[in-house]
Amino acid sequence: MIMPESGPERPGVPPDAVGFVLAGGKSSRMGQDKALVQLAGQSLAERALGILRGAGLAVSLAGGSPAIADLAPVVQDSVSGLGPLGGICAALASTSARLAVFMPIDLPLLPAPLIVYLLEHANVTGVGVTLTSIGGFAQTFPAVLDRGVLAVLESELQAGRRGCFAAFETAAARLGQRVSVIPVETLVQSCQVAHPESLAAERWFLNVNAPDGLRLANQHLSGPHRVS
């Protein structure tokens, strides 16, 4: 079993929780390995790992090229080419931790305090799948998953159903639950979560998987799109 690299302890973060950065994508829209693309002086891989470490988690990479293998332990897919759900299943199978946070490498503006809140919520409620929403739309990532959903996710994968969100819904239903979806706006308005770089909540989920997204991310970090 691969041991994830430990982060600093954070009050409220369950001790049996770990974090995984989904880094196995093809980067076709970026035109280069997006894990190595620089944003505000860090590669996207470094930034994603830093977010999870900032939440007090031991971290690993789920997939990824040899170029980033020195940044954290790597869990490779058992079968390549199965997309993010394949990476999630391999990562869950590699750990004995009860809770695992998954975030893709191309959401570099997520704040660590949001991850902390989601973990606390999942730990207290005992739900199998915890997600967020923004503007009324549920977001597939970041996702906090209880390891108990692994068997269902593997079944979905083996059946050729590779969509992560649909698999999460199926897993929750098998547990007699619904996916727990937490509106980010509510957390911000109630001062339960704030961005360390003062970005407005609607900017947190910018997907940096193409050059235009990278340009916008740089603008958001240096421009006026901040909480006053």
Phi and psi in degrees as a GROMACS rama.xvg file:
@    title "Ramachandran Plot"
@    xaxis  label "Phi"
@    yaxis  label "Psi"
@TYPE xy
-76.9633  129.473  ILE-2
-90.7167  120.993  MET-3
-68.4969  155.732  PRO-4
-79.4445  127.155  GLU-5
-72.2263  147.087  SER-6
-108.91  176.485  GLY-7
-67.706  142.423  PRO-8
-67.3973  142.204  GLU-9
-126.641  133.789  ARG-10
-56.9962  136.544  PRO-11
90.5996  -16.6857  GLY-12
-81.1714  124.243  VAL-13
-57.8679  139.167  PRO-14
-67.4715  -23.8748  PRO-15
-99.8925  50.5745  ASP-16
-129.811  145.214  ALA-17
-137.074  167.605  VAL-18
-126.903  144.339  GLY-19
-130.838  133.81  PHE-20
-98.1462  121.306  VAL-21
-78.2488  108.146  LEU-22
-123.525  16.75  ALA-23
-96.9671  11.1003  GLY-24
-68.6731  165.869  GLY-25
-85.4912  -14.1618  LYS-26
60.744  28.8493  SER-27
-65.2872  -36.5502  SER-28
-75.7659  -27.3391  ARG-29
-76.8041  -28.2679  MET-30
84.2377  0.52508  GLY-31
-158.966  170.714  GLN-32
-63.1243  108.175  ASP-33
-68.0664  -19.9918  LYS-34
-61.004  -26.6204  ALA-35
-97.2284  -6.92526  LEU-36
-64.4896  137.943  VAL-37
-91.2247  135.842  GLN-38
-138.825  118.035  LEU-39
53.4138  42.3624  ALA-40
82.7205  4.45436  GLY-41
-130.568  151.406  GLN-42
-72.0601  158.392  SER-43
-60.6021  -33.6174  LEU-44
-64.22  -46.754  ALA-45
-62.6869  -39.4439  GLU-46
-67.6321  -43.4207  ARG-47
-63.2898  -45.3626  ALA-48
-61.5969  -37.9983  LEU-49
-64.4577  -35.1776  GLY-50
-62.8474  -46.5504  ILE-51
-70.115  -38.4802  LEU-52
-64.3051  -36.5813  ARG-53
-64.3869  -21.3678  GLY-54
-87.67  4.54469  ALA-55
84.3578  20.9606  GLY-56
-100.753  146.759  LEU-57
-72.7087  135.955  ALA-58
-125.449  152.33  VAL-59
-143.155  162.361  SER-60
-97.1125  131.109  LEU-61
-96.2181  97.6967  ALA-62
83.3604  -169.397  GLY-63
116.859  161.302  GLY-64
-82.593  163.033  SER-65
-59.0474  -21.0806  PRO-66
-65.2803  -20.8214  ALA-67
-114.693  8.70912  ILE-68
-66.2562  -18.456  ALA-69
-86.7492  -2.13705  ASP-70
-84.2424  -28.0765  LEU-71
-169.895  162.519  ALA-72
-57.1957  146.168  PRO-73
-115.337  130.693  VAL-74
-108.219  112.818  VAL-75
-87.4399  150.232  GLN-76
-60.7583  142.654  ASP-77
-68.0889  -32.1073  SER-78
-132.347  125.18  VAL-79
-76.5785  158.077  SER-80
84.4212  13.5093  GLY-81
-100.29  6.74952  LEU-82
76.7453  -170.928  GLY-83
-58.4758  -35.0568  PRO-84
-64.1919  -34.673  LEU-85
-63.5435  -40.5934  GLY-86
-65.0779  -38.9755  GLY-87
-64.0246  -45.2593  ILE-88
-63.0499  -43.4851  CYS-89
-62.8082  -40.3126  ALA-90
-66.8971  -45.7461  ALA-91
-61.9206  -37.5975  LEU-92
-68.6725  -21.2855  ALA-93
-86.137  -9.16819  SER-94
-123.461  152.79  THR-95
-100.641  -1.2806  SER-96
-64.6167  145.433  ALA-97
-72.9255  -38.2622  ARG-98
-117.25  140.562  LEU-99
-135.57  134.158  ALA-100
-98.6223  134.121  VAL-101
-120.883  130.103  PHE-102
-139.755  142.596  MET-103
-78.1218  162.453  PRO-104
-71.2141  -16.2129  ILE-105
-102.841  24.4675  ASP-106
-118.862  66.5584  LEU-107
-78.5803  -3.78747  PRO-108
-102.016  4.83272  LEU-109
-66.2002  138.491  LEU-110
-89.4467  143.144  PRO-111
-58.3742  -37.4213  ALA-112
-59.4477  -27.4215  PRO-113
-66.3284  -40.987  LEU-114
-62.1557  -42.8003  ILE-115
-59.4049  -45.1733  VAL-116
-62.7711  -45.2169  TYR-117
-60.9477  -39.8051  LEU-118
-64.982  -44.2961  LEU-119
-60.7611  -43.2103  GLU-120
-61.9056  -47.6185  HIS-121
-62.2453  -39.3025  ALA-122
-67.1593  -42.31  ASN-123
-74.0795  -41.1576  VAL-124
-83.5684  -25.3572  THR-125
74.0806  16.5052  GLY-126
-74.1427  154.79  VAL-127
-80.7182  -29.6346  GLY-128
-137.211  124.429  VAL-129
-123.359  124.074  THR-130
-128.606  -178.405  LEU-131
-121.642  169.689  THR-132
-135.403  155.285  SER-133
-140.327  130.54  ILE-134
61.1091  26.9493  GLY-135
84.1517  1.3085  GLY-136
-110.186  122.796  PHE-137
-65.0523  140.75  ALA-138
-106.955  136.196  GLN-139
-68.3948  -33.9366  THR-140
-134.104  150.415  PHE-141
-69.576  151.811  PRO-142
-126.328  134.33  ALA-143
-106.709  119.698  VAL-144
-118.487  135.629  LEU-145
-77.6616  138.845  ASP-146
-60.2331  -18.8548  ARG-147
-64.7646  -12.8274  GLY-148
-87.6991  -3.89776  VAL-149
-57.4453  -46.3542  LEU-150
-60.4069  -40.1651  ALA-151
-68.1288  -43.0186  VAL-152
-62.4511  -40.1048  LEU-153
-63.7114  -39.1523  GLU-154
-63.4899  -41.8962  SER-155
-62.1336  -42.1116  GLU-156
-63.6729  -45.3037  LEU-157
-65.5081  -26.5634  GLN-158
-84.1269  1.94135  ALA-159
83.9068  8.56692  GLY-160
-95.6046  97.3194  ARG-161
-99.5112  -0.563437  ARG-162
-70.1739  125.731  GLY-163
-66.8538  -47.1383  CYS-164
-62.7172  -45.4446  PHE-165
-62.2613  -38.7147  ALA-166
-66.3882  -37.8771  ALA-167
-62.5307  -43.5876  PHE-168
-63.0194  -42.0483  GLU-169
-63.3422  -42.9752  THR-170
-63.2165  -43.8349  ALA-171
-62.8363  -42.1967  ALA-172
-62.6593  -38.1688  ALA-173
-63.9426  -25.6354  ARG-174
-87.6817  1.64345  LEU-175
75.2148  26.508  GLY-176
-126.091  175.205  GLN-177
-110.688  157.101  ARG-178
-61.5914  130.494  VAL-179
-84.3139  116.167  SER-180
-115.918  120.019  VAL-181
-107.381  120.16  ILE-182
-67.6823  122.306  PRO-183
-63.5978  -36.9882  VAL-184
-58.0791  -37.9548  GLU-185
-64.445  -40.6518  THR-186
-64.5293  -39.2946  LEU-187
-70.1407  -46.3648  VAL-188
-63.7645  -31.3267  GLN-189
-90.0093  5.44182  SER-190
61.6211  28.3052  CYS-191
-87.3762  -22.8365  GLN-192
-140.559  134.886  VAL-193
-136.259  154.339  ALA-194
-88.53  130.263  HIS-195
-63.1668  -21.1581  PRO-196
-105.431  15.6937  GLU-197
60.464  29.4901  SER-198
-77.9754  140.884  LEU-199
-65.3399  149.452  ALA-200
-58.8544  -34.3261  ALA-201
-67.2436  -11.7187  GLU-202
-91.3973  -13.9932  ARG-203
-65.2832  -28.2205  TRP-204
-102.737  19.9204  PHE-205
-60.523  125.429  LEU-206
-90.3553  114.096  ASN-207
-98.8734  73.526  VAL-208
-117.39  10.2076  ASN-209
-151.496  162.059  ALA-210
-55.5405  -36.5524  PRO-211
-64.0134  -39.5715  ASP-212
-65.0554  -37.8282  GLY-213
-64.9083  -41.0894  LEU-214
-62.2097  -43.3337  ARG-215
-64.673  -40.3287  LEU-216
-60.7226  -43.3505  ALA-217
-62.3813  -38.8134  ASN-218
-64.1982  -43.2481  GLN-219
-63.9989  -36.1003  HIS-220
-76.2448  -20.6352  LEU-221
-116.812  -7.09615  SER-222
-105.033  -158.113  GLY-223
-90.3931  6.22929  PRO-224
-84.2778  60.0312  HIS-225
-124.445  162.012  ARG-226
-77.9313  126.588  VAL-227
